[in-house]
């Protein structure tokens, strides 16, 4: 088991402002070189899940715990022994130069149309952010703008009008007569290896062809949610979670709060 040893880093007022404005923030150069190399070795050796080995420490890394606590929970659910948010899942992607984007994720999309009210959408009330479903991406290789990183239609997480397509409930821009203009308005980023990206899934975002000739894209995509909601099936074995440190296990506890417990157990776990 690898315990988290450093205290969580609080989200700054500047980060809150830009996250609320754009729907995403980038934290450059978070990981040390030795951490990056160990994690890349795990990925390039063929790992498909990041719940074991060095990659497991990314689940509750101090650099993101403070941010996730700020945008996914509230004080009554924050405890010394448990997190006030849950992990929905994690996957690894390795994209060599020339990798072509897949069908569904290449279309700018969201978890649910942001202009519709639902439990997963981005909200702000009383100067408090609630980000709904939130994605954290750890970039283990350098990313160059315009060469295949994730792209975003910044600000679309707060849109009140649909994308111009025939179905206002469609969570992507397909069949919109404005598709070309929407795509041209999207932004991406550059960052060194060991950086971390945080964005709300209410933000229109898309995968892109990896055209950087200098290195593959090697990234870990972790997904988080409120302790009151679940969107993805977890499908993680109880034995895998039991092998984690006690507080990390609480990322995978069950959904109920009233009459429930903040501890993880075989009878209180997400499925």
C-alpha distance (Angstrom), angle and dihedral (degrees) to the residues before:
residue distance angle dihedral
X1 . . .
X2 3.79 . .
X3 3.78 112.5 .
X4 3.78 123.6 -153.8
X5 3.79 104.3 -112.2
X6 3.82 104.4 176.7
X7 3.80 124.0 72.6
X8 3.83 116.5 -108.0
X9 3.80 114.8 -93.0
X10 3.83 110.3 -123.6
X11 3.79 119.3 -124.3
X12 3.81 109.2 -104.7
X13 3.80 125.4 -130.0
X14 3.81 88.5 -114.2
X15 3.80 91.4 54.1
X16 3.82 90.8 48.8
X17 3.80 90.9 51.7
X18 3.80 94.6 50.1
X19 3.80 94.0 40.8
X20 3.80 90.2 52.6
X21 3.82 91.5 44.3
X22 3.81 99.4 45.5
X23 3.82 105.7 16.0
X24 3.81 93.0 -124.2
X25 3.79 141.3 61.6
X26 3.80 133.0 -167.9
X27 3.80 124.9 -144.4
X28 3.82 108.4 -163.1
X29 3.82 126.0 -148.2
X30 3.81 98.6 2.0
X31 3.81 97.7 149.3
X32 3.79 126.7 64.8
X33 3.81 119.3 -120.3
X34 3.81 93.7 -107.6
X35 3.80 90.9 51.8
X36 3.80 91.7 49.6
X37 3.80 92.9 50.2
X38 3.81 93.5 49.2
X39 3.80 91.8 48.9
X40 3.80 94.1 45.9
X41 3.79 89.9 50.5
X42 3.80 89.1 55.3
X43 3.82 91.7 49.2
X44 3.80 96.2 44.7
X45 3.79 90.8 47.5
X46 3.79 87.0 66.9
X47 3.79 103.6 -93.5
X48 3.80 111.4 164.3
X49 3.80 98.9 -177.6
X50 3.76 130.4 48.4
X51 3.80 100.9 -153.3
X52 3.80 94.6 99.4
X53 3.80 138.1 48.8
X54 3.82 122.7 13.3
X55 3.82 92.5 -27.5
X56 3.81 91.2 64.9
X57 3.81 90.3 71.9
X58 3.81 89.4 66.2
X59 3.82 90.5 68.0
X60 3.81 91.6 75.9
X61 3.79 103.1 12.6
X62 3.84 111.5 164.0
X63 3.82 90.6 -122.1
X64 3.81 91.9 64.8
X65 3.82 104.2 27.3
X66 3.81 92.2 75.4
X67 3.80 91.5 49.3
X68 3.80 94.2 46.3
X69 3.80 90.5 47.7
X70 3.80 89.2 53.6
X71 3.81 97.7 48.2
X72 3.82 103.6 31.5
X73 3.77 108.7 36.5
X74 3.79 145.9 32.2
X75 3.79 133.8 -132.6
X76 3.84 100.1 -91.2
X77 3.81 90.7 59.4
X78 3.81 96.7 47.3
X79 3.81 111.0 95.6
X80 3.77 136.6 164.6
X81 3.79 91.8 -117.7
X82 3.83 99.4 41.4
X83 3.80 143.5 35.1
X84 3.79 120.7 -114.4
X85 3.82 92.5 -137.1
X86 3.81 135.6 51.2
X87 3.80 136.5 -128.3
X88 3.81 113.1 -122.7
X89 3.78 96.7 -171.0
X90 3.79 147.8 -55.0
X91 3.77 136.7 -132.0
X92 3.80 138.6 175.7
X93 3.79 125.9 -132.4
X94 3.80 127.3 -165.8
X95 3.81 113.4 -175.6
X96 3.82 118.0 -178.4
X97 3.81 122.0 -152.1
X98 3.80 107.1 -73.4
X99 3.80 94.4 30.9
X100 3.82 110.0 151.4
X101 3.77 122.9 -140.6
X102 3.83 117.3 -107.0
X103 3.80 122.0 -118.2
X104 3.84 108.9 -103.3
X105 3.80 99.9 35.7
X106 3.81 94.3 45.4
X107 3.81 88.6 67.8
X108 3.83 110.6 80.4
X109 3.80 103.3 -105.2
X110 3.81 145.8 163.3
X111 3.81 135.4 -152.9
X112 3.82 89.2 -107.9
X113 3.80 130.2 -8.8
X114 3.82 103.9 -78.0
X115 3.79 91.8 -142.8
X116 3.83 89.5 63.9
X117 3.81 123.7 77.7
X118 3.81 112.8 -116.1
X119 3.79 140.5 137.4
X120 3.81 94.2 -99.6
X121 3.80 100.5 51.2
X122 3.78 127.4 106.4
X123 3.82 114.3 -94.5
X124 3.80 138.8 174.2
X125 3.81 123.7 -165.0
X126 3.79 131.8 157.9
X127 3.84 90.0 5.2
X128 3.81 88.4 -60.2
X129 3.81 122.7 124.3
X130 3.79 120.4 -142.6
X131 3.79 108.6 -174.1
X132 3.80 100.1 -174.3
X133 3.79 109.0 -156.3
X134 3.83 107.6 13.7
X135 3.80 130.2 -168.3
X136 3.81 125.6 -151.3
X137 3.81 116.7 -166.4
X138 3.80 121.4 -166.6
X139 3.81 110.5 -158.2
X140 3.81 108.4 -153.3
X141 3.82 94.4 179.4
X142 3.79 130.7 44.9
X143 3.81 116.1 -80.2
X144 3.81 121.1 -153.9
X145 3.80 120.8 -160.1
X146 3.79 111.9 -107.0
X147 3.79 93.8 20.1
X148 3.79 104.5 92.0
X149 3.78 114.2 -63.8
X150 3.80 121.1 135.5
X151 3.81 111.6 -73.6
X152 3.80 129.4 -148.8
X153 3.78 140.0 -156.4
X154 3.79 90.9 -138.3
X155 3.80 114.8 -139.1
X156 3.81 94.4 16.1
X157 3.82 90.5 113.1
X158 3.81 86.6 77.2
X159 3.82 97.7 42.8
X160 3.81 117.8 136.5
X161 3.79 96.3 -171.1
X162 3.78 127.2 63.7
X163 3.79 126.1 -112.1
X164 3.82 95.0 -99.1
X165 3.80 96.3 -99.3
X166 3.80 125.4 130.3
X167 3.81 95.6 -102.0
X168 3.84 118.5 57.1
X169 3.82 89.6 -163.6
X170 3.81 94.8 55.1
X171 3.82 109.0 113.6
X172 3.82 94.7 -144.8
X173 3.80 141.1 50.7
X174 3.81 97.1 -108.0
X175 3.82 116.4 141.9
X176 3.77 91.0 12.2
X177 3.82 113.4 142.1
X178 3.80 85.1 -143.7
X179 3.82 95.2 57.3
X180 3.81 94.9 113.8
X181 3.80 92.4 50.0
X182 3.80 92.4 44.6
X183 3.80 91.4 51.3
X184 3.80 92.3 47.4
X185 3.83 89.4 54.3
X186 3.81 93.0 56.8
X187 3.81 121.7 109.9
X188 3.78 134.3 -152.9
X189 3.80 135.7 180.0
X190 3.79 148.4 -128.9
X191 3.78 122.1 -132.9
X192 3.80 141.6 159.1
X193 3.79 121.9 -111.9
X194 3.79 113.2 -76.6
X195 3.80 95.5 40.2
X196 3.79 125.6 132.1
X197 3.79 130.4 -143.4
X198 3.82 123.4 -158.7
X199 3.80 122.1 -167.6
X200 3.77 140.0 160.3
X201 3.81 114.5 -114.5
X202 3.82 86.8 -135.3
X203 3.81 85.5 74.4
X204 3.82 116.6 92.2
X205 3.80 105.2 -113.1
X206 3.79 138.3 162.2
X207 3.79 145.0 -164.3
X208 3.80 116.9 -120.0
X209 3.79 139.5 -161.6
X210 3.81 110.2 -82.0
X211 3.80 103.0 -124.6
X212 3.81 100.7 159.0
X213 3.84 102.5 122.3
X214 3.80 94.2 -164.9
X215 3.80 101.5 66.3
X216 3.80 143.7 -6.8
X217 3.77 122.1 -101.7
X218 3.78 107.1 -105.8
X219 3.80 111.2 -179.8
X220 3.79 142.2 155.2
X221 3.81 116.3 -141.4
X222 3.81 113.9 -157.5
X223 3.80 121.6 -177.9
X224 3.83 126.3 -154.5
X225 3.77 136.2 -173.3
X226 3.79 144.0 174.9
X227 3.81 116.4 -74.0
X228 3.83 85.1 -117.5
X229 3.81 98.1 58.4
X230 3.80 142.1 50.3
X231 3.80 127.2 -169.9
X232 3.82 105.4 164.9
X233 3.82 126.4 49.2
X234 3.80 107.3 -115.1
X235 3.79 100.7 -150.6
X236 3.82 92.6 -174.7
X237 3.80 119.6 145.7
X238 3.80 117.5 -113.7
X239 3.81 89.4 -129.9
X240 3.82 91.2 58.7
X241 3.79 92.2 52.2
X242 3.82 92.8 43.7
X243 3.82 89.0 58.7
X244 3.83 90.3 61.1
X245 3.82 126.0 89.6
X246 3.85 111.7 -85.1
X247 3.80 97.7 -106.2
X248 3.80 93.2 46.5
X249 3.79 88.9 54.1
X250 3.80 89.4 63.1
X251 3.81 88.2 69.7
X252 3.81 85.7 74.4
X253 3.80 102.1 41.9
X254 3.78 124.9 127.3
X255 3.77 124.2 -79.3
X256 3.76 105.4 -116.1
X257 3.80 120.0 99.4
X258 3.80 105.6 173.0
X259 3.78 106.8 82.0
X260 3.78 90.8 -6.4
X261 3.77 134.3 108.2
X262 3.79 134.8 -115.0
X263 3.81 91.1 -136.5
X264 3.78 123.6 96.3
X265 3.79 118.5 -121.2
X266 3.78 138.5 152.3
X267 3.80 88.7 -97.1
X268 3.82 93.9 44.0
X269 3.76 106.0 49.2
X270 3.78 139.0 114.7
X271 3.81 113.7 -107.4
